[in-house]
Amino acid sequence: MTSIAHYRALVRRVDEFSSGVLREHGDSMACSPGCDSCCILETVNALEAWMLLHYAASLGPVLMDELMRRAAEPAEEGRPCVLLQNGLCAVYEARPLICRTHGLPVYVDGSVDFCPKNFSGLGRIESPFILGIENLNTMLGAINLQFQREHPASFFQQERLNLRELFKRPVADILAEDGPLE
């Protein structure tokens, strides 16, 4: 199984988990389209960069030009994610795993954490609805290493890729340099 197939399977599992949390606790969650307070992502691993680039390649020229314009703006502390457009993610379908887990109850460093806007008044969240974020990160890291072995282009050997840098030039140019993986 390729790294891309492993990644897509992991995304499906996270999305299924998220759907279960929404079914059980959706009425106590503030997360919805337009809520972008957690959209501050600056970097992604090589695999997720590849996924974002391939998805972005399918965006229309107007959206891509806007994305490149925002990417060229100087980076500032606290500036929202470059992929955010009018309060919505321009690449929502291909968003990285960290974005898919924001707002969900996660177990990290020995305790449960979640967005303070969510689960107010809820006394307890049962364990089937708590995501082990460290395990997820371990799986993602292993899949990313497999991706880097499968795709030795120097561009994708970087540990983290800055989103602003990634989208400053036409996506097609980057993909043409590094060749297709699938």
PyMOL commands that place a pseudoatom at each C-alpha (Angstrom):
pseudoatom trace, name=CA, resn=MET, resi=1, chain=A, elem=C, hetatm=0, pos=[0.000, 0.000, 0.000]
pseudoatom trace, name=CA, resn=THR, resi=2, chain=A, elem=C, hetatm=0, pos=[1.399, 3.431, -0.932]
pseudoatom trace, name=CA, resn=SER, resi=3, chain=A, elem=C, hetatm=0, pos=[1.804, 6.272, 1.517]
pseudoatom trace, name=CA, resn=ILE, resi=4, chain=A, elem=C, hetatm=0, pos=[-0.973, 8.155, -0.263]
pseudoatom trace, name=CA, resn=ALA, resi=5, chain=A, elem=C, hetatm=0, pos=[-3.349, 5.207, 0.235]
pseudoatom trace, name=CA, resn=HIS, resi=6, chain=A, elem=C, hetatm=0, pos=[-2.331, 4.964, 3.916]
pseudoatom trace, name=CA, resn=TYR, resi=7, chain=A, elem=C, hetatm=0, pos=[-2.870, 8.690, 4.352]
pseudoatom trace, name=CA, resn=ARG, resi=8, chain=A, elem=C, hetatm=0, pos=[-6.295, 8.617, 2.715]
pseudoatom trace, name=CA, resn=ALA, resi=9, chain=A, elem=C, hetatm=0, pos=[-7.290, 5.716, 4.987]
pseudoatom trace, name=CA, resn=LEU, resi=10, chain=A, elem=C, hetatm=0, pos=[-6.135, 7.691, 8.027]
pseudoatom trace, name=CA, resn=VAL, resi=11, chain=A, elem=C, hetatm=0, pos=[-8.097, 10.744, 6.870]
pseudoatom trace, name=CA, resn=ARG, resi=12, chain=A, elem=C, hetatm=0, pos=[-11.202, 8.556, 6.490]
pseudoatom trace, name=CA, resn=ARG, resi=13, chain=A, elem=C, hetatm=0, pos=[-10.750, 7.256, 10.053]
pseudoatom trace, name=CA, resn=VAL, resi=14, chain=A, elem=C, hetatm=0, pos=[-10.361, 10.778, 11.453]
pseudoatom trace, name=CA, resn=ASP, resi=15, chain=A, elem=C, hetatm=0, pos=[-13.395, 11.991, 9.491]
pseudoatom trace, name=CA, resn=GLU, resi=16, chain=A, elem=C, hetatm=0, pos=[-15.465, 9.043, 10.756]
pseudoatom trace, name=CA, resn=PHE, resi=17, chain=A, elem=C, hetatm=0, pos=[-14.368, 9.804, 14.316]
pseudoatom trace, name=CA, resn=SER, resi=18, chain=A, elem=C, hetatm=0, pos=[-15.263, 13.469, 13.833]
pseudoatom trace, name=CA, resn=SER, resi=19, chain=A, elem=C, hetatm=0, pos=[-18.684, 12.517, 12.453]
pseudoatom trace, name=CA, resn=GLY, resi=20, chain=A, elem=C, hetatm=0, pos=[-19.293, 10.379, 15.539]
pseudoatom trace, name=CA, resn=VAL, resi=21, chain=A, elem=C, hetatm=0, pos=[-18.393, 13.277, 17.851]
pseudoatom trace, name=CA, resn=LEU, resi=22, chain=A, elem=C, hetatm=0, pos=[-20.719, 15.559, 15.899]
pseudoatom trace, name=CA, resn=ARG, resi=23, chain=A, elem=C, hetatm=0, pos=[-23.572, 13.032, 16.081]
pseudoatom trace, name=CA, resn=GLU, resi=24, chain=A, elem=C, hetatm=0, pos=[-23.140, 12.671, 19.838]
pseudoatom trace, name=CA, resn=HIS, resi=25, chain=A, elem=C, hetatm=0, pos=[-22.157, 16.209, 20.854]
pseudoatom trace, name=CA, resn=GLY, resi=26, chain=A, elem=C, hetatm=0, pos=[-22.862, 18.461, 17.866]
pseudoatom trace, name=CA, resn=ASP, resi=27, chain=A, elem=C, hetatm=0, pos=[-25.336, 20.530, 19.847]
pseudoatom trace, name=CA, resn=SER, resi=28, chain=A, elem=C, hetatm=0, pos=[-22.552, 21.533, 22.260]
pseudoatom trace, name=CA, resn=MET, resi=29, chain=A, elem=C, hetatm=0, pos=[-19.989, 22.398, 19.578]
pseudoatom trace, name=CA, resn=ALA, resi=30, chain=A, elem=C, hetatm=0, pos=[-19.488, 25.885, 18.157]
pseudoatom trace, name=CA, resn=CYS, resi=31, chain=A, elem=C, hetatm=0, pos=[-17.419, 24.649, 15.203]
pseudoatom trace, name=CA, resn=SER, resi=32, chain=A, elem=C, hetatm=0, pos=[-19.179, 25.455, 11.931]
pseudoatom trace, name=CA, resn=PRO, resi=33, chain=A, elem=C, hetatm=0, pos=[-18.460, 27.133, 8.597]
pseudoatom trace, name=CA, resn=GLY, resi=34, chain=A, elem=C, hetatm=0, pos=[-17.171, 30.635, 9.253]
pseudoatom trace, name=CA, resn=CYS, resi=35, chain=A, elem=C, hetatm=0, pos=[-15.678, 29.799, 12.651]
pseudoatom trace, name=CA, resn=ASP, resi=36, chain=A, elem=C, hetatm=0, pos=[-12.012, 30.310, 11.863]
pseudoatom trace, name=CA, resn=SER, resi=37, chain=A, elem=C, hetatm=0, pos=[-10.442, 31.125, 15.236]
pseudoatom trace, name=CA, resn=CYS, resi=38, chain=A, elem=C, hetatm=0, pos=[-8.198, 28.041, 15.066]
pseudoatom trace, name=CA, resn=CYS, resi=39, chain=A, elem=C, hetatm=0, pos=[-7.144, 28.609, 11.435]
pseudoatom trace, name=CA, resn=ILE, resi=40, chain=A, elem=C, hetatm=0, pos=[-3.550, 29.660, 12.028]
pseudoatom trace, name=CA, resn=LEU, resi=41, chain=A, elem=C, hetatm=0, pos=[-1.676, 26.779, 10.367]
pseudoatom trace, name=CA, resn=GLU, resi=42, chain=A, elem=C, hetatm=0, pos=[1.764, 27.807, 9.081]
pseudoatom trace, name=CA, resn=THR, resi=43, chain=A, elem=C, hetatm=0, pos=[3.514, 24.565, 8.119]
pseudoatom trace, name=CA, resn=VAL, resi=44, chain=A, elem=C, hetatm=0, pos=[2.740, 21.024, 7.013]
pseudoatom trace, name=CA, resn=ASN, resi=45, chain=A, elem=C, hetatm=0, pos=[4.768, 17.876, 6.513]
pseudoatom trace, name=CA, resn=ALA, resi=46, chain=A, elem=C, hetatm=0, pos=[5.861, 16.777, 3.038]
pseudoatom trace, name=CA, resn=LEU, resi=47, chain=A, elem=C, hetatm=0, pos=[2.962, 14.386, 2.478]
pseudoatom trace, name=CA, resn=GLU, resi=48, chain=A, elem=C, hetatm=0, pos=[0.305, 16.908, 3.408]
pseudoatom trace, name=CA, resn=ALA, resi=49, chain=A, elem=C, hetatm=0, pos=[2.067, 19.534, 1.269]
pseudoatom trace, name=CA, resn=TRP, resi=50, chain=A, elem=C, hetatm=0, pos=[1.842, 17.133, -1.683]
pseudoatom trace, name=CA, resn=MET, resi=51, chain=A, elem=C, hetatm=0, pos=[-1.849, 16.500, -0.975]
pseudoatom trace, name=CA, resn=LEU, resi=52, chain=A, elem=C, hetatm=0, pos=[-2.568, 20.243, -0.731]
pseudoatom trace, name=CA, resn=LEU, resi=53, chain=A, elem=C, hetatm=0, pos=[-0.676, 20.999, -3.941]
pseudoatom trace, name=CA, resn=HIS, resi=54, chain=A, elem=C, hetatm=0, pos=[-2.554, 18.338, -5.872]
pseudoatom trace, name=CA, resn=TYR, resi=55, chain=A, elem=C, hetatm=0, pos=[-5.899, 19.549, -4.577]
pseudoatom trace, name=CA, resn=ALA, resi=56, chain=A, elem=C, hetatm=0, pos=[-5.002, 23.193, -5.221]
pseudoatom trace, name=CA, resn=ALA, resi=57, chain=A, elem=C, hetatm=0, pos=[-4.096, 22.311, -8.803]
pseudoatom trace, name=CA, resn=SER, resi=58, chain=A, elem=C, hetatm=0, pos=[-7.813, 21.639, -9.354]
pseudoatom trace, name=CA, resn=LEU, resi=59, chain=A, elem=C, hetatm=0, pos=[-8.867, 25.087, -8.141]
pseudoatom trace, name=CA, resn=GLY, resi=60, chain=A, elem=C, hetatm=0, pos=[-9.837, 27.660, -10.735]
pseudoatom trace, name=CA, resn=PRO, resi=61, chain=A, elem=C, hetatm=0, pos=[-7.386, 30.358, -11.819]
pseudoatom trace, name=CA, resn=VAL, resi=62, chain=A, elem=C, hetatm=0, pos=[-9.171, 33.144, -9.917]
pseudoatom trace, name=CA, resn=LEU, resi=63, chain=A, elem=C, hetatm=0, pos=[-8.956, 31.259, -6.610]
pseudoatom trace, name=CA, resn=MET, resi=64, chain=A, elem=C, hetatm=0, pos=[-5.334, 30.252, -7.279]
pseudoatom trace, name=CA, resn=ASP, resi=65, chain=A, elem=C, hetatm=0, pos=[-4.382, 33.868, -8.082]
pseudoatom trace, name=CA, resn=GLU, resi=66, chain=A, elem=C, hetatm=0, pos=[-5.997, 35.010, -4.825]
pseudoatom trace, name=CA, resn=LEU, resi=67, chain=A, elem=C, hetatm=0, pos=[-4.177, 32.288, -2.902]
pseudoatom trace, name=CA, resn=MET, resi=68, chain=A, elem=C, hetatm=0, pos=[-0.833, 33.278, -4.447]
pseudoatom trace, name=CA, resn=ARG, resi=69, chain=A, elem=C, hetatm=0, pos=[-1.516, 36.952, -3.670]
pseudoatom trace, name=CA, resn=ARG, resi=70, chain=A, elem=C, hetatm=0, pos=[-2.179, 36.158, 0.007]
pseudoatom trace, name=CA, resn=ALA, resi=71, chain=A, elem=C, hetatm=0, pos=[0.889, 33.916, 0.146]
pseudoatom trace, name=CA, resn=ALA, resi=72, chain=A, elem=C, hetatm=0, pos=[3.048, 36.794, -1.123]
pseudoatom trace, name=CA, resn=GLU, resi=73, chain=A, elem=C, hetatm=0, pos=[1.916, 39.092, 1.701]
pseudoatom trace, name=CA, resn=PRO, resi=74, chain=A, elem=C, hetatm=0, pos=[4.463, 39.449, 4.501]
pseudoatom trace, name=CA, resn=ALA, resi=75, chain=A, elem=C, hetatm=0, pos=[4.041, 36.924, 7.286]
pseudoatom trace, name=CA, resn=GLU, resi=76, chain=A, elem=C, hetatm=0, pos=[2.879, 38.441, 10.558]
pseudoatom trace, name=CA, resn=GLU, resi=77, chain=A, elem=C, hetatm=0, pos=[2.416, 36.944, 14.001]
pseudoatom trace, name=CA, resn=GLY, resi=78, chain=A, elem=C, hetatm=0, pos=[-1.183, 35.847, 14.505]
pseudoatom trace, name=CA, resn=ARG, resi=79, chain=A, elem=C, hetatm=0, pos=[-2.135, 36.187, 10.829]
pseudoatom trace, name=CA, resn=PRO, resi=80, chain=A, elem=C, hetatm=0, pos=[-4.686, 33.574, 9.767]
pseudoatom trace, name=CA, resn=CYS, resi=81, chain=A, elem=C, hetatm=0, pos=[-3.759, 30.607, 7.626]
pseudoatom trace, name=CA, resn=VAL, resi=82, chain=A, elem=C, hetatm=0, pos=[-2.946, 31.569, 4.039]
pseudoatom trace, name=CA, resn=LEU, resi=83, chain=A, elem=C, hetatm=0, pos=[-5.531, 29.010, 2.884]
pseudoatom trace, name=CA, resn=LEU, resi=84, chain=A, elem=C, hetatm=0, pos=[-8.340, 30.880, 4.638]
pseudoatom trace, name=CA, resn=GLN, resi=85, chain=A, elem=C, hetatm=0, pos=[-10.548, 32.889, 2.284]
pseudoatom trace, name=CA, resn=ASN, resi=86, chain=A, elem=C, hetatm=0, pos=[-13.480, 34.928, 3.581]
pseudoatom trace, name=CA, resn=GLY, resi=87, chain=A, elem=C, hetatm=0, pos=[-13.564, 32.871, 6.774]
pseudoatom trace, name=CA, resn=LEU, resi=88, chain=A, elem=C, hetatm=0, pos=[-13.616, 29.532, 4.909]
pseudoatom trace, name=CA, resn=CYS, resi=89, chain=A, elem=C, hetatm=0, pos=[-10.852, 27.100, 3.986]
pseudoatom trace, name=CA, resn=ALA, resi=90, chain=A, elem=C, hetatm=0, pos=[-10.085, 27.278, 0.263]
pseudoatom trace, name=CA, resn=VAL, resi=91, chain=A, elem=C, hetatm=0, pos=[-8.860, 23.664, 0.343]
pseudoatom trace, name=CA, resn=TYR, resi=92, chain=A, elem=C, hetatm=0, pos=[-11.340, 22.267, 2.865]
pseudoatom trace, name=CA, resn=GLU, resi=93, chain=A, elem=C, hetatm=0, pos=[-11.653, 18.848, 1.202]
pseudoatom trace, name=CA, resn=ALA, resi=94, chain=A, elem=C, hetatm=0, pos=[-7.856, 18.398, 1.373]
pseudoatom trace, name=CA, resn=ARG, resi=95, chain=A, elem=C, hetatm=0, pos=[-7.218, 20.140, 4.694]
pseudoatom trace, name=CA, resn=PRO, resi=96, chain=A, elem=C, hetatm=0, pos=[-4.456, 18.599, 6.835]
pseudoatom trace, name=CA, resn=LEU, resi=97, chain=A, elem=C, hetatm=0, pos=[-5.202, 16.280, 9.735]
pseudoatom trace, name=CA, resn=ILE, resi=98, chain=A, elem=C, hetatm=0, pos=[-4.499, 18.945, 12.356]
pseudoatom trace, name=CA, resn=CYS, resi=99, chain=A, elem=C, hetatm=0, pos=[-7.250, 21.058, 10.813]
pseudoatom trace, name=CA, resn=ARG, resi=100, chain=A, elem=C, hetatm=0, pos=[-9.624, 18.081, 10.826]
pseudoatom trace, name=CA, resn=THR, resi=101, chain=A, elem=C, hetatm=0, pos=[-9.104, 17.611, 14.569]
pseudoatom trace, name=CA, resn=HIS, resi=102, chain=A, elem=C, hetatm=0, pos=[-9.414, 21.218, 15.765]
pseudoatom trace, name=CA, resn=GLY, resi=103, chain=A, elem=C, hetatm=0, pos=[-12.271, 21.615, 18.200]
pseudoatom trace, name=CA, resn=LEU, resi=104, chain=A, elem=C, hetatm=0, pos=[-12.558, 17.893, 18.888]
pseudoatom trace, name=CA, resn=PRO, resi=105, chain=A, elem=C, hetatm=0, pos=[-11.816, 16.518, 22.339]
pseudoatom trace, name=CA, resn=VAL, resi=106, chain=A, elem=C, hetatm=0, pos=[-8.232, 15.245, 22.257]
pseudoatom trace, name=CA, resn=TYR, resi=107, chain=A, elem=C, hetatm=0, pos=[-6.182, 13.388, 24.806]
pseudoatom trace, name=CA, resn=VAL, resi=108, chain=A, elem=C, hetatm=0, pos=[-2.745, 14.993, 25.032]
pseudoatom trace, name=CA, resn=ASP, resi=109, chain=A, elem=C, hetatm=0, pos=[-0.159, 15.163, 27.796]
pseudoatom trace, name=CA, resn=GLY, resi=110, chain=A, elem=C, hetatm=0, pos=[-2.328, 13.203, 30.209]
pseudoatom trace, name=CA, resn=SER, resi=111, chain=A, elem=C, hetatm=0, pos=[-5.514, 15.239, 29.922]
pseudoatom trace, name=CA, resn=VAL, resi=112, chain=A, elem=C, hetatm=0, pos=[-8.448, 15.974, 27.643]
pseudoatom trace, name=CA, resn=ASP, resi=113, chain=A, elem=C, hetatm=0, pos=[-8.358, 19.270, 25.778]
pseudoatom trace, name=CA, resn=PHE, resi=114, chain=A, elem=C, hetatm=0, pos=[-10.718, 20.956, 23.294]
pseudoatom trace, name=CA, resn=CYS, resi=115, chain=A, elem=C, hetatm=0, pos=[-11.677, 24.370, 22.005]
pseudoatom trace, name=CA, resn=PRO, resi=116, chain=A, elem=C, hetatm=0, pos=[-13.037, 26.505, 24.871]
pseudoatom trace, name=CA, resn=LYS, resi=117, chain=A, elem=C, hetatm=0, pos=[-16.014, 27.409, 22.655]
pseudoatom trace, name=CA, resn=ASN, resi=118, chain=A, elem=C, hetatm=0, pos=[-17.079, 23.755, 22.609]
pseudoatom trace, name=CA, resn=PHE, resi=119, chain=A, elem=C, hetatm=0, pos=[-18.671, 21.436, 25.166]
pseudoatom trace, name=CA, resn=SER, resi=120, chain=A, elem=C, hetatm=0, pos=[-19.664, 24.188, 27.607]
pseudoatom trace, name=CA, resn=GLY, resi=121, chain=A, elem=C, hetatm=0, pos=[-21.869, 22.832, 30.336]
pseudoatom trace, name=CA, resn=LEU, resi=122, chain=A, elem=C, hetatm=0, pos=[-21.013, 19.253, 29.444]
pseudoatom trace, name=CA, resn=GLY, resi=123, chain=A, elem=C, hetatm=0, pos=[-19.914, 17.468, 32.592]
pseudoatom trace, name=CA, resn=ARG, resi=124, chain=A, elem=C, hetatm=0, pos=[-18.046, 14.626, 30.929]
pseudoatom trace, name=CA, resn=ILE, resi=125, chain=A, elem=C, hetatm=0, pos=[-17.047, 13.391, 27.492]
pseudoatom trace, name=CA, resn=GLU, resi=126, chain=A, elem=C, hetatm=0, pos=[-16.948, 9.610, 27.167]
pseudoatom trace, name=CA, resn=SER, resi=127, chain=A, elem=C, hetatm=0, pos=[-13.711, 8.024, 25.945]
pseudoatom trace, name=CA, resn=PRO, resi=128, chain=A, elem=C, hetatm=0, pos=[-15.058, 6.824, 22.537]
pseudoatom trace, name=CA, resn=PHE, resi=129, chain=A, elem=C, hetatm=0, pos=[-15.367, 10.537, 21.673]
pseudoatom trace, name=CA, resn=ILE, resi=130, chain=A, elem=C, hetatm=0, pos=[-11.834, 11.529, 22.712]
pseudoatom trace, name=CA, resn=LEU, resi=131, chain=A, elem=C, hetatm=0, pos=[-9.071, 11.394, 20.118]
pseudoatom trace, name=CA, resn=GLY, resi=132, chain=A, elem=C, hetatm=0, pos=[-5.586, 10.215, 21.116]
pseudoatom trace, name=CA, resn=ILE, resi=133, chain=A, elem=C, hetatm=0, pos=[-3.693, 12.980, 19.331]
pseudoatom trace, name=CA, resn=GLU, resi=134, chain=A, elem=C, hetatm=0, pos=[-0.237, 11.574, 20.105]
pseudoatom trace, name=CA, resn=ASN, resi=135, chain=A, elem=C, hetatm=0, pos=[-1.137, 8.252, 18.461]
pseudoatom trace, name=CA, resn=LEU, resi=136, chain=A, elem=C, hetatm=0, pos=[-2.525, 10.111, 15.458]
pseudoatom trace, name=CA, resn=ASN, resi=137, chain=A, elem=C, hetatm=0, pos=[0.673, 12.138, 15.147]
pseudoatom trace, name=CA, resn=THR, resi=138, chain=A, elem=C, hetatm=0, pos=[2.765, 8.964, 15.361]
pseudoatom trace, name=CA, resn=MET, resi=139, chain=A, elem=C, hetatm=0, pos=[0.774, 7.360, 12.537]
pseudoatom trace, name=CA, resn=LEU, resi=140, chain=A, elem=C, hetatm=0, pos=[0.998, 10.515, 10.434]
pseudoatom trace, name=CA, resn=GLY, resi=141, chain=A, elem=C, hetatm=0, pos=[4.751, 10.708, 11.028]
pseudoatom trace, name=CA, resn=ALA, resi=142, chain=A, elem=C, hetatm=0, pos=[5.254, 7.095, 9.921]
pseudoatom trace, name=CA, resn=ILE, resi=143, chain=A, elem=C, hetatm=0, pos=[3.173, 7.621, 6.774]
pseudoatom trace, name=CA, resn=ASN, resi=144, chain=A, elem=C, hetatm=0, pos=[5.092, 10.816, 5.993]
pseudoatom trace, name=CA, resn=LEU, resi=145, chain=A, elem=C, hetatm=0, pos=[8.411, 8.922, 6.264]
pseudoatom trace, name=CA, resn=GLN, resi=146, chain=A, elem=C, hetatm=0, pos=[7.073, 6.313, 3.852]
pseudoatom trace, name=CA, resn=PHE, resi=147, chain=A, elem=C, hetatm=0, pos=[6.026, 9.116, 1.497]
pseudoatom trace, name=CA, resn=GLN, resi=148, chain=A, elem=C, hetatm=0, pos=[9.520, 10.617, 1.592]
pseudoatom trace, name=CA, resn=ARG, resi=149, chain=A, elem=C, hetatm=0, pos=[11.062, 7.228, 0.767]
pseudoatom trace, name=CA, resn=GLU, resi=150, chain=A, elem=C, hetatm=0, pos=[8.637, 6.809, -2.140]
pseudoatom trace, name=CA, resn=HIS, resi=151, chain=A, elem=C, hetatm=0, pos=[9.192, 10.359, -3.387]
pseudoatom trace, name=CA, resn=PRO, resi=152, chain=A, elem=C, hetatm=0, pos=[12.874, 11.281, -3.023]
pseudoatom trace, name=CA, resn=ALA, resi=153, chain=A, elem=C, hetatm=0, pos=[12.632, 14.690, -4.753]
pseudoatom trace, name=CA, resn=SER, resi=154, chain=A, elem=C, hetatm=0, pos=[14.574, 17.153, -2.600]
pseudoatom trace, name=CA, resn=PHE, resi=155, chain=A, elem=C, hetatm=0, pos=[11.549, 19.456, -2.337]
pseudoatom trace, name=CA, resn=PHE, resi=156, chain=A, elem=C, hetatm=0, pos=[9.667, 16.802, -0.354]
pseudoatom trace, name=CA, resn=GLN, resi=157, chain=A, elem=C, hetatm=0, pos=[12.601, 15.837, 1.883]
pseudoatom trace, name=CA, resn=GLN, resi=158, chain=A, elem=C, hetatm=0, pos=[12.061, 18.886, 4.066]
pseudoatom trace, name=CA, resn=GLU, resi=159, chain=A, elem=C, hetatm=0, pos=[10.738, 18.179, 7.544]
pseudoatom trace, name=CA, resn=ARG, resi=160, chain=A, elem=C, hetatm=0, pos=[8.122, 20.961, 7.351]
pseudoatom trace, name=CA, resn=LEU, resi=161, chain=A, elem=C, hetatm=0, pos=[7.006, 23.142, 4.463]
pseudoatom trace, name=CA, resn=ASN, resi=162, chain=A, elem=C, hetatm=0, pos=[5.791, 26.677, 5.035]
pseudoatom trace, name=CA, resn=LEU, resi=163, chain=A, elem=C, hetatm=0, pos=[2.332, 27.198, 3.508]
pseudoatom trace, name=CA, resn=ARG, resi=164, chain=A, elem=C, hetatm=0, pos=[3.084, 30.767, 2.425]
pseudoatom trace, name=CA, resn=GLU, resi=165, chain=A, elem=C, hetatm=0, pos=[6.219, 29.628, 0.621]
pseudoatom trace, name=CA, resn=LEU, resi=166, chain=A, elem=C, hetatm=0, pos=[4.381, 26.634, -0.837]
pseudoatom trace, name=CA, resn=PHE, resi=167, chain=A, elem=C, hetatm=0, pos=[1.728, 28.792, -2.500]
pseudoatom trace, name=CA, resn=LYS, resi=168, chain=A, elem=C, hetatm=0, pos=[3.816, 31.790, -3.583]
pseudoatom trace, name=CA, resn=ARG, resi=169, chain=A, elem=C, hetatm=0, pos=[4.290, 30.375, -7.059]
pseudoatom trace, name=CA, resn=PRO, resi=170, chain=A, elem=C, hetatm=0, pos=[2.016, 28.434, -9.392]
pseudoatom trace, name=CA, resn=VAL, resi=171, chain=A, elem=C, hetatm=0, pos=[1.231, 24.973, -8.044]
pseudoatom trace, name=CA, resn=ALA, resi=172, chain=A, elem=C, hetatm=0, pos=[1.633, 23.461, -11.500]
pseudoatom trace, name=CA, resn=ASP, resi=173, chain=A, elem=C, hetatm=0, pos=[5.268, 24.639, -11.552]
pseudoatom trace, name=CA, resn=ILE, resi=174, chain=A, elem=C, hetatm=0, pos=[6.056, 22.820, -8.311]
pseudoatom trace, name=CA, resn=LEU, resi=175, chain=A, elem=C, hetatm=0, pos=[4.311, 19.653, -9.388]
pseudoatom trace, name=CA, resn=ALA, resi=176, chain=A, elem=C, hetatm=0, pos=[6.040, 19.699, -12.786]
pseudoatom trace, name=CA, resn=GLU, resi=177, chain=A, elem=C, hetatm=0, pos=[9.454, 19.938, -11.111]
pseudoatom trace, name=CA, resn=ASP, resi=178, chain=A, elem=C, hetatm=0, pos=[8.871, 17.004, -8.827]
pseudoatom trace, name=CA, resn=GLY, resi=179, chain=A, elem=C, hetatm=0, pos=[6.825, 14.754, -11.070]
pseudoatom trace, name=CA, resn=PRO, resi=180, chain=A, elem=C, hetatm=0, pos=[3.699, 12.791, -10.251]
pseudoatom trace, name=CA, resn=LEU, resi=181, chain=A, elem=C, hetatm=0, pos=[3.667, 10.219, -7.465]
pseudoatom trace, name=CA, resn=GLU, resi=182, chain=A, elem=C, hetatm=0, pos=[0.573, 8.204, -8.247]
for i in range(1, 182): cmd.bond("trace and resi %d" % i, "trace and resi %d" % (i + 1))
show_as sticks, trace
zoom trace
